[in-house]
Amino acid sequence: SFTIPAGTLAAGTYALEITNPAPAACPFVLPDAIELLGAPVVESLAPASLCIEAADTVVAVRGSGFLFTDTDAPTVLVDGDERPVLERSGCAPLSGALEGELCTELTIEVPSGSFTALGDVGVSVQNPAPAACVSGDASLEVTPGPEISAIEPSLVCTDAVVFDVIGTAFAEGATVTVGTTAADVTFVDDTRLSASIP
């Protein structure tokens, strides 16, 4: 066995040369003998934030260098917990002797109840052995769910149903439903939505 110190060689495919000591210093060169892979890189998550009370949610992990071999897949760690890869895309075959491919997107599912606290949690990818490098963390934001504290006004005419929703943790794109009717919504800020029903 032999060891190559970390950082000595860049990622790529290398020939391997063996030379016996003198006086019988005959070399043997095996071309494209070893492929060195860099650590996977997580560039973004979609979505990049989840409500702490969210149902099971599919998350796309995007980046580069996600290694699949004939028998093994990378491991995605969300706040330290392993999440199996459901799908992969953006894949290209390895150039060396090992059968496999490198992909740019992984899909995982984050189950409901995965988080107990608000804030950022780390998402990383570890490739399978023998190239078991680990990416740095990308941040998945765990946010509070919206809460309503008031409706202004709470009494309106059926001819013009226009009101404001007051509360906390509202987000751009939030929806408002009155009974079974969807309202037209204007996002004011994270504490106020303006809603109307035609």
C-alpha positions, 0 to 999 in steps of 0.5 A: 500500500502507499499514501499520497499526502493530502493536497499533493495532487489535483483531481484527475487521472494519473499513470502509476509508475513502479521502479525497482531499486538499482541495480535492477532499476526496471520501471513499469508504467500503468497508464490511467491507473488511479483517478483522484476525485475532489470532495463533492461541493454543495452549491444550493438547496431548493427549497433553501428554507423549511417551516419547522412544522412542514410536512414531508418535503422533497429537497434538491441538493445541487452542486458537483462531484456527487459520486455513484458507483455500480453498488453505492450512492453518496450519503446526504446528511441533514443536521447530522441525520442520513437521508437516502437519495431518491433521484439523481440528475446531471450525471456523466461517466467517470473517466478512469477505471472505476465504473460509475458517474458524477452527478450535479443534483440529488433529490432527498426527502426531509420527513415531517418532525425532523427539526426541533429548533429554528435556525440554520442546519447543515446539509452535506454530501459524503461520497461512497468509499473508496473516494469517501470525501465529504463536502462542506455544509450548505445551510437549510433555514428552519423557519417558524410557521405563520401565526394570525393575531388579528383580522382588520376589519373582521366585519366586512360587506359581501360586496367588497371583501377586503381585509388585512391579516396581521400576525407573524412569520408571513412570507412572500407568496403566502396564500389566504383562504376564506372558507374554501375561497382563495383570496387575492393577496398582496404581501406587505411585510412579514407581519401583514398581508392585504387580502381581497375576494372579488 
